[in-house]
Amino acid sequence: MDRIVLVGASAAGLTAADALRREGYTGSLTLVGEELWAPYDRPPLSKQVLAGAWEPERTVLRQEDGIRGLNLDLRLGCRATGLDPAARTVTLADGDRLRYDGLLLATGLRPRRLPFGHDLAGVHVLRTLDDALTLRTQLCAGPRVVVIGAGFLGSEIAATARSLGLDVALVDTEPTPLARQVGTWVGSLVADLHRDHGVRLHLGRGVTGVTGEHGKVTAVDLDDGTRLPADVVVVAIGSVPAVDWLAGSGLPLGDGVRCDSHCRAAPGVYAAGDVANWQDAATGGRIRLEQRMNATEQARAAVRNLLADPGDAVPYTPVPFGWTDQYDAKIQFHGRCPAEARVECVDGDPEARRFVALYHLHGRVVGALGWNSARALRQYRARIGTTGAVTTGQGAGPA
């Protein structure tokens, strides 16, 4: 294998480049990134960068010397537009064609948008560093802010904006923030956290319109007739895998790039990070994770399998790990925290906002979550996959 191309220059792509060199690959290595910025970390965008506590340089994943040490052909500001797996070529927007023996797809996500309102000044999405810097500039003017979507990203944006002293409303169709991500029991505690900090919550409500005057947003309309005055609106209603450029390639697509348990989508083609939808070797089901740690771990696993001899590939079987920081709360979780699971508090006190909870589904522990309890959480990670409850006398929260 003499030529490897990596499409996507964020955490998964850069990790793959580093892993290839560490594994002893010495051939040609090209890293293609749509943005002009050097590879950077995305989790700080909604927190430290948006708050103005960090400048863009602090988000860089590797300094220039480190990138040069990888001996890369780094193509920034360059969008991939097509793939021909039979010819083993990637086509770029400038017309260049990159030949490859091995290809890793790590193109990540694109934000979902409302069917209206995005033509108005003051309506934002947040995915890129440029998005964060543009939004940060507008927040400095002291606007009234409406955040649509109370998942991880929307809740973090609301917390950051409120921490800046801004008037903030948070809207979601679910009954609590993070309901889809960690269930309504923990979600209700997150709702209390936001209320305590002065965020106005409009939960169980849909958005029916975004109103503007003279080309600028002025309000958000809800399905109960409420009109929320707004100078800035942030739409955080989820994301979709960035696979549009692969249409017509013949690769299996569907909620991302569909891979086998080894992260392989086609001969010589692998995927990692948010865009990868792989088969779980244990259950036969499919998994796609939008988590920072998965981007790193899966990139390393995909590289090992790309370089492996036939028959030596190893299934990718991670225990997912994620986190969210909001105000003084650091919420971390291992495994899965599905909304339908039974939630059992096994350590600490939810009222004190310092506890660990286990998630039970079909008689097994499928996840563990800690709220300001990083050290205590680690000891419960090993419980994931086991059966039975933990008897602590702390009581259990409903799903």
ABEGO torsion letter per residue (X at the ends): XABBBBBEABAAAAAAAAAAAAAGBABBBBBBBABABBBBBAAAAABAAAAGABBAAAABABBAAAAAAAGBBBBBGBBBABBBAAAGBBBBAAGBBBBBABBBBBAEBBBBBBABGAABBGBBBBABAAAAAAAAAAAAAGBBBBBBEABAAAAAAAAAAAAAGBBBBBBBABABBGAAAAEAAAAAAAAAAAAAAGBBBBBGBBBABBBBBGGBBABBBBAAGBBBBBABBBBBAEBBBBAAAABGAGBBBEGEBBBBAAGBABBGBBBBEAABBBBBAAAGBBBBBBBAAAAAAAAAAAAAAAABBBGABBBBBBBBBBBBBBEABBBBBBEBBBAABBBBBABEBAAAGBBBBBBBBGGBBABBBBBGBAAAAAAAAAABGBBEBBBAGAEBBBX
